[in-house]
């Protein structure tokens, strides 16, 4: 994804806020992708783009499998009761 230029192209897509890979220290076969979009509409446009075709090709080429979890920002923010656990 990085070498092919796909990641840079995705980061330049309208509505993309963040697109980053992370590699757990205890699992050489796992990659965590965190991507964030301005809206569901922006994500839908990304999913309908030619970039998804390139991503699918790479997944097939390297036999990559996915587990997807969705996290949504809490509109109320972090509760005050959690402040004692967060160093700011």
C-alpha positions, 0 to 999 in steps of 0.5 A: 500500500505504501510502496504503490502510492495507494496510501498517499492517494487515499490521504489526499481524497476529499474528506479523509482526516487520517489514514495510518498503519500500526504494527503490534509488537507481539504479532508480525502478521497483524496490521492495524489501520486507523482511518478517519473520515469527515462524514459517512458520505466521504467514506462512501465516496472512498468505498466507491472510488478506484482506490478500493479496486487497487486495495482489493487487488493488493488484498488478493495478491497477498491473501490478506484477511480483515476484521473490521471494528468501527469506533464512533466519536462520543459527541459528549466527549470524555466523561469527567470521571475518566480524567483521573486516568488520563495524563494531559 
